[in-house]
């Protein structure tokens, strides 16, 4: 009997061990297969530069096929000061760039677009990504919208000059653009909730002069709002006054008189439409200047006078930046480089770099160093001789010398 009891005890012990092991294994398998697991991340890297006034931003190594914005979200519109250019950034000291998707004529799409944006992020540069609408049968194609949504940009401009009748073409009826913008915004925010999505861009008119065309733009937006609330989302309460509009200004601001300022007049007009006090800084929540530039043909500037073109160009740059800074409105100078008009075949001298990406003198009709500006920057002075550095220093809040007008116009 004693031997039998020993055998029974041994089997009970073994059975208990097997039972305990089975329970432990079951719990382990349950935790592995059913419970959420912590995501492993690679070692983060620090961006070499950041927005002026921001703390350095940590960019985690991507661990998902769906990228999200990797720089600090835009909290203060006054920090959005950039340039229209091509990635990677050619403009050290400028921390925003506006780039176009392939529907705007570039070759940026898919992995190439993602890489271009990542290259900008590595340099500490934020990206405003523009997708141009395609009027007609392809207006609501999802593939381009999904592509831009997954590209990792920091802001998206859904549409460009949608009100403008031109040969390209770009015009879309208010009802159709309501459908396009709604689809674009929802697709972007499904991937990157909360990033700025601009309501296309207003084709350029002269502030204080083109009063009728400006009210036509308001009427277009009103019709779009009606379509949004009756057709796209019946019974909705969507308002264009709760959105952010892209603004294009193309005029010789600051020349021939420093009081010629189309951008200032446009800000005054649209601040009234949005119902905000222009001096409060509130307009920057509703309007981004996506293209701020001058003109030299058909606007009173003699295109054959290298002096007039050069002086109006640099004074426009200065006046536009000062105006945007004063009212805390996001601003993108247009363009980074001079470019060729495809039809006329001549060079559009709008850039702060020449067509080959080389620095341009402050007075582009003269040699480098023929004109210089000594700017005051945080208790120190900096001598500036080229346009790229002029734009950088203006963005940084540096002050121009009191005689800058006579220096640039003499």
C-alpha positions as semicolon CSV with decimal commas, in nm:
position;residue;x (nm);y (nm);z (nm)
1;X;0,000;0,000;0,000
2;X;0,283;0,235;0,082
3;X;0,440;0,173;-0,260
4;X;0,105;0,233;-0,428
5;X;0,059;0,560;-0,241
6;X;0,407;0,672;-0,353
7;X;0,327;0,592;-0,718
8;X;-0,006;0,778;-0,695
9;X;0,162;1,082;-0,541
10;X;0,425;1,082;-0,813
11;X;0,158;1,081;-1,087
12;X;-0,037;1,357;-0,913
13;X;0,281;1,569;-0,897
14;X;0,359;1,512;-1,264
15;X;-0,001;1,586;-1,362
16;X;0,010;1,912;-1,164
17;X;0,326;2,022;-1,339
18;X;0,173;1,949;-1,681
19;X;-0,147;2,135;-1,587
20;X;0,043;2,443;-1,463
21;X;0,259;2,447;-1,776
22;X;-0,045;2,423;-2,002
23;X;-0,212;2,715;-1,826
24;X;0,102;2,927;-1,852
25;X;0,139;2,843;-2,222
26;X;-0,225;2,934;-2,289
27;X;-0,186;3,271;-2,118
28;X;0,133;3,343;-2,312
29;X;-0,027;3,260;-2,649
30;X;-0,330;3,474;-2,562
31;X;-0,111;3,775;-2,480
32;X;0,092;3,736;-2,801
33;X;-0,199;3,688;-3,040
34;X;-0,481;3,895;-2,893
35;X;-0,342;4,175;-2,681
36;X;-0,184;4,488;-2,845
37;X;0,194;4,481;-2,841
38;X;0,426;4,777;-2,786
39;X;0,567;4,916;-3,112
40;X;0,941;4,897;-3,141
41;X;1,099;5,212;-3,276
42;X;1,445;5,270;-3,408
43;X;1,673;5,526;-3,255
44;X;1,541;5,877;-3,324
45;X;1,750;6,137;-3,501
46;X;1,759;6,511;-3,437
47;X;1,704;6,756;-3,720
48;X;2,007;6,977;-3,778
49;X;1,792;7,291;-3,791
50;X;1,447;7,400;-3,685
51;X;1,201;7,680;-3,735
52;X;1,308;8,011;-3,593
53;X;1,187;8,024;-3,235
54;X;1,107;7,652;-3,222
55;X;1,291;7,391;-3,021
56;X;1,483;7,128;-3,224
57;X;1,246;6,862;-3,354
58;X;1,301;6,487;-3,321
59;X;1,221;6,292;-3,637
60;X;1,158;5,922;-3,559
61;X;1,274;5,670;-3,815
62;X;0,965;5,561;-4,013
63;X;0,826;5,224;-3,897
64;X;0,503;5,228;-4,098
65;X;0,432;5,231;-4,472
66;X;0,194;5,524;-4,406
67;X;0,411;5,827;-4,323
68;X;0,285;6,118;-4,119
69;X;0,415;6,468;-4,072
70;X;0,750;6,441;-3,896
71;X;0,807;6,802;-3,796
72;X;0,635;7,003;-3,526
73;X;0,271;7,084;-3,622
74;X;0,210;7,442;-3,724
75;X;0,083;7,628;-3,419
76;X;0,181;7,982;-3,509
77;X;0,106;8,099;-3,866
78;X;0,365;8,376;-3,836
79;X;0,643;8,113;-3,842
80;X;0,539;7,992;-4,189
81;X;0,785;8,182;-4,408
82;X;0,900;7,994;-4,713
83;X;0,974;7,983;-5,081
84;X;0,841;7,804;-5,387
85;X;1,118;7,571;-5,487
86;X;1,216;7,212;-5,551
87;X;1,339;6,967;-5,286
88;X;1,587;6,919;-5,140
89;X;1,599;7,278;-5,020
90;X;1,844;7,507;-5,198
91;X;1,788;7,788;-4,951
92;X;1,970;7,751;-4,617
93;X;1,795;7,951;-4,348
94;X;1,447;7,918;-4,504
95;X;1,242;7,653;-4,326
96;X;0,937;7,614;-4,548
97;X;0,912;7,521;-4,914
98;X;0,614;7,486;-5,149
99;X;0,639;7,203;-5,400
100;X;0,396;7,080;-5,664
101;X;0,263;6,729;-5,721
102;X;0,290;6,577;-6,068
103;X;-0,051;6,717;-6,164
104;X;0,116;7,060;-6,146
105;X;0,376;6,964;-6,406
106;X;0,650;6,821;-6,183
107;X;0,775;6,463;-6,169
108;X;0,699;6,424;-5,797
109;X;0,474;6,132;-5,711
110;X;0,483;5,806;-5,517
111;X;0,814;5,709;-5,361
112;X;0,998;5,995;-5,530
113;X;0,765;6,245;-5,365
114;X;0,802;6,079;-5,024
115;X;1,181;6,084;-5,057
116;X;1,179;6,451;-5,157
117;X;0,973;6,543;-4,852
118;X;1,190;6,329;-4,623
119;X;1,501;6,502;-4,760
120;X;1,350;6,839;-4,671
121;X;1,257;6,714;-4,324
122;X;1,612;6,596;-4,262
123;X;1,722;6,953;-4,329
124;X;1,456;7,085;-4,090
125;X;1,241;7,220;-4,376
126;X;0,861;7,197;-4,367
127;X;0,673;7,124;-4,689
128;X;0,354;7,274;-4,829
129;X;0,248;7,028;-5,101
130;X;0,033;7,158;-5,385
131;X;-0,197;6,932;-5,587
132;X;-0,343;7,095;-5,896
133;X;-0,697;6,997;-5,991
134;X;-0,761;6,830;-6,325
135;X;-1,088;6,964;-6,467
136;X;-1,306;6,704;-6,633
137;X;-1,328;6,329;-6,592
138;X;-1,019;6,301;-6,369
139;X;-1,119;6,569;-6,118
140;X;-1,221;6,320;-5,848
141;X;-0,962;6,047;-5,912
142;X;-0,863;5,900;-5,577
143;X;-0,512;5,784;-5,667
144;X;-0,349;6,131;-5,668
145;X;-0,533;6,226;-5,350
146;X;-0,421;5,911;-5,171
147;X;-0,068;5,970;-5,299
148;X;-0,041;6,321;-5,154
149;X;-0,210;6,216;-4,830
150;X;0,054;5,950;-4,770
151;X;0,353;6,162;-4,876
152;X;0,423;6,306;-4,528
153;X;0,382;6,677;-4,611
154;X;0,323;6,930;-4,334
155;X;0,044;7,116;-4,515
156;X;-0,156;7,054;-4,832
157;X;-0,295;7,299;-5,084
158;X;-0,595;7,130;-5,248
159;X;-0,622;7,303;-5,583
160;X;-0,465;7,601;-5,757
161;X;-0,630;7,901;-5,925
162;X;-0,959;7,710;-5,947
163;X;-1,146;8,032;-6,037
164;X;-0,922;8,130;-6,328
165;X;-1,019;8,082;-6,692
166;X;-0,697;8,016;-6,879
167;X;-0,555;7,788;-7,153
168;X;-0,404;7,537;-6,908
169;X;-0,695;7,496;-6,795
170;X;-0,752;7,534;-6,421
171;X;-1,112;7,659;-6,389
172;X;-1,357;7,435;-6,205
173;X;-1,718;7,530;-6,131
174;X;-1,796;7,610;-5,764
175;X;-2,010;7,296;-5,728
176;X;-1,742;7,068;-5,877
177;X;-1,467;7,229;-5,674
178;X;-1,674;7,172;-5,359
179;X;-1,672;6,799;-5,438
180;X;-1,299;6,802;-5,512
181;X;-1,199;6,995;-5,201
182;X;-1,420;6,786;-4,973
183;X;-1,266;6,465;-5,107
184;X;-0,913;6,606;-5,091
185;X;-0,945;6,735;-4,735
186;X;-1,107;6,416;-4,603
187;X;-0,844;6,196;-4,770
188;X;-0,557;6,402;-4,624
189;X;-0,702;6,422;-4,272
190;X;-0,772;6,047;-4,269
191;X;-0,393;5,999;-4,276
192;X;-0,271;6,317;-4,101
193;X;-0,546;6,463;-3,883
194;X;-0,514;6,831;-3,811
195;X;-0,253;6,941;-4,067
196;X;-0,343;7,261;-4,256
197;X;-0,540;7,201;-4,577
198;X;-0,574;7,512;-4,794
199;X;-0,884;7,584;-4,999
200;X;-0,698;7,609;-5,330
201;X;-0,568;7,953;-5,425
202;X;-0,717;8,280;-5,544
203;X;-0,590;8,385;-5,885
204;X;-0,403;8,716;-5,868
205;X;-0,578;9,052;-5,876
206;X;-0,453;9,396;-5,779
207;X;-0,562;9,496;-5,432
208;X;-0,737;9,833;-5,415
209;X;-0,788;9,833;-5,794
210;X;-0,961;9,511;-5,906
211;X;-1,262;9,551;-5,676
212;X;-1,510;9,379;-5,908
213;X;-1,295;9,067;-5,963
214;X;-1,236;9,037;-5,588
215;X;-1,610;9,036;-5,520
216;X;-1,646;8,779;-5,799
217;X;-1,412;8,557;-5,597
218;X;-1,633;8,603;-5,292
219;X;-1,936;8,505;-5,502
220;X;-1,755;8,192;-5,621
221;X;-1,683;8,094;-5,261
222;X;-2,044;8,160;-5,164
223;X;-2,164;7,932;-5,444
224;X;-1,916;7,667;-5,338
225;X;-2,045;7,690;-4,982
226;X;-2,404;7,650;-5,104
227;X;-2,310;7,341;-5,305
228;X;-2,122;7,194;-5,011
229;X;-2,427;7,224;-4,784
230;X;-2,690;7,120;-5,038
231;X;-2,524;6,858;-5,257
232;X;-2,199;6,733;-5,105
233;X;-2,325;6,725;-4,745
234;X;-2,698;6,802;-4,756
235;X;-2,808;6,995;-4,450
236;X;-2,449;7,072;-4,352
237;X;-2,307;7,392;-4,208
238;X;-1,974;7,417;-4,395
239;X;-1,843;7,771;-4,433
240;X;-1,555;7,892;-4,646
241;X;-1,493;8,157;-4,380
242;X;-1,381;7,877;-4,146
243;X;-1,115;7,764;-4,395
244;X;-0,768;7,882;-4,498
245;X;-0,738;8,027;-4,849
246;X;-0,428;8,038;-5,062
247;X;-0,355;8,387;-5,199
248;X;-0,146;8,479;-5,503
249;X;-0,023;8,837;-5,534
250;X;0,173;8,943;-5,841
251;X;0,239;9,317;-5,853
252;X;0,529;9,559;-5,832
253;X;0,470;9,638;-5,464
254;X;0,705;9,909;-5,341
255;X;0,779;10,048;-5,688
256;X;0,775;10,311;-5,827
257;X;0,645;10,433;-5,490
258;X;0,686;10,261;-5,155
259;X;0,313;10,324;-5,105
260;X;0,216;10,098;-5,395
261;X;0,120;9,783;-5,207
262;X;-0,131;9,546;-5,361
263;X;-0,069;9,286;-5,090
264;X;-0,161;9,533;-4,815
265;X;-0,489;9,617;-4,992
266;X;-0,568;9,247;-5,045
267;X;-0,516;9,181;-4,674
268;X;-0,752;9,468;-4,594
269;X;-1,018;9,331;-4,831
270;X;-1,005;8,970;-4,714
271;X;-0,983;9,053;-4,344
272;X;-1,322;9,223;-4,383
273;X;-1,461;8,917;-4,562
274;X;-1,344;8,690;-4,282
275;X;-1,461;8,934;-4,016
276;X;-1,125;8,964;-3,842
277;X;-0,929;9,268;-3,727
278;X;-0,633;9,296;-3,963
279;X;-0,408;9,425;-3,685
280;X;-0,495;9,137;-3,452
281;X;-0,291;8,878;-3,643
282;X;-0,607;8,675;-3,699
283;X;-0,591;8,683;-4,078
284;X;-0,301;8,435;-4,069
285;X;-0,546;8,164;-3,960
286;X;-0,749;8,212;-4,277
287;X;-0,505;8,309;-4,549
288;X;-0,164;8,190;-4,672
289;X;0,023;8,386;-4,939
290;X;0,130;8,087;-5,149
291;X;0,287;8,304;-5,418
292;X;0,416;8,651;-5,342
293;X;0,603;8,806;-5,631
294;X;0,634;9,102;-5,868
295;X;0,560;9,151;-6,235
296;X;0,740;9,305;-6,529
297;X;0,506;9,271;-6,828
298;X;0,165;9,431;-6,872
299;X;0,175;9,611;-6,538
300;X;0,348;9,940;-6,609
301;X;0,704;9,812;-6,576
302;X;0,916;9,846;-6,890
303;X;1,034;9,489;-6,957
304;X;1,316;9,625;-7,176
305;X;1,460;9,832;-6,892
306;X;1,693;9,612;-6,690
307;X;1,698;9,887;-6,426
308;X;1,321;9,899;-6,380
309;X;1,289;9,520;-6,374
310;X;1,570;9,484;-6,119
311;X;1,458;9,764;-5,887
312;X;1,089;9,665;-5,892
313;X;1,190;9,304;-5,826
314;X;1,394;9,367;-5,512
315;X;1,160;9,632;-5,372
316;X;0,865;9,396;-5,422
317;X;1,050;9,127;-5,231
318;X;1,116;9,362;-4,941
319;X;0,766;9,514;-4,934
320;X;0,588;9,177;-4,953
321;X;0,788;9,023;-4,670
322;X;0,749;9,328;-4,449
323;X;0,373;9,328;-4,510
324;X;0,334;8,957;-4,435
325;X;0,543;8,988;-4,119
326;X;0,345;9,290;-4,000
327;X;0,014;9,103;-4,017
328;X;0,148;8,758;-3,923
329;X;0,029;8,591;-4,243
330;X;0,208;8,280;-4,380
331;X;0,412;8,377;-4,684
332;X;0,591;8,194;-4,966
333;X;0,810;8,398;-5,198
334;X;0,777;8,305;-5,567
335;X;0,998;8,182;-5,701
336;X;1,317;8,019;-5,585
337;X;1,480;8,032;-5,927
338;X;1,428;8,230;-6,243
339;X;1,252;8,021;-6,506
340;X;1,181;8,015;-6,877
341;X;0,836;8,097;-7,010
342;X;0,747;7,797;-7,223
343;X;0,550;8,004;-7,474
344;X;0,748;8,327;-7,505
345;X;1,082;8,158;-7,449
346;X;1,220;8,442;-7,237
347;X;1,335;8,434;-6,875
348;X;1,099;8,533;-6,596
349;X;1,331;8,717;-6,353
350;X;1,125;8,644;-6,040
351;X;1,370;8,417;-5,856
352;X;1,625;8,489;-5,588
353;X;1,857;8,249;-5,775
354;X;1,919;8,248;-6,150
355;X;1,797;7,971;-6,381
356;X;2,104;7,764;-6,292
357;X;2,056;7,801;-5,918
358;X;2,335;8,055;-5,868
359;X;2,304;8,353;-5,628
360;X;2,174;8,677;-5,778
361;X;2,301;9,021;-5,675
362;X;2,063;9,238;-5,476
363;X;2,036;9,455;-5,787
364;X;2,025;9,183;-6,049
365;X;2,115;9,425;-6,329
366;X;2,452;9,489;-6,162
367;X;2,747;9,275;-6,060
368;X;2,763;9,095;-5,727
369;X;2,863;9,340;-5,454
370;X;2,781;9,652;-5,655
371;X;2,504;9,713;-5,403
372;X;2,503;9,595;-5,043
373;X;2,280;9,641;-4,741
374;X;2,405;9,644;-4,382
375;X;2,121;9,484;-4,184
376;X;2,081;9,484;-3,806
377;X;2,013;9,141;-3,663
378;X;1,985;9,086;-3,286
379;X;2,250;9,334;-3,173
380;X;2,484;9,255;-3,461
381;X;2,516;9,376;-3,817
382;X;2,532;9,168;-4,133
383;X;2,633;9,285;-4,479
384;X;2,409;9,133;-4,746
385;X;2,497;9,133;-5,116
386;X;2,268;8,866;-5,269
387;X;1,893;8,814;-5,280
388;X;1,881;8,477;-5,106
389;X;2,052;8,617;-4,797
390;X;1,833;8,927;-4,814
391;X;1,521;8,709;-4,796
392;X;1,666;8,499;-4,513
393;X;1,754;8,804;-4,304
394;X;1,413;8,960;-4,362
395;X;1,248;8,636;-4,249
396;X;1,465;8,645;-3,939
397;X;1,335;8,990;-3,855
398;X;1,651;9,182;-3,933
399;X;1,615;9,556;-3,995
400;X;1,708;9,731;-4,316
401;X;1,932;10,039;-4,306
402;X;1,753;10,373;-4,322
403;X;1,898;10,448;-4,665
404;X;1,802;10,118;-4,831
405;X;1,569;10,288;-5,082
406;X;1,832;10,528;-5,210
407;X;2,090;10,248;-5,213
408;X;1,872;10,021;-5,428
409;X;1,738;10,287;-5,663
410;X;2,054;10,490;-5,728
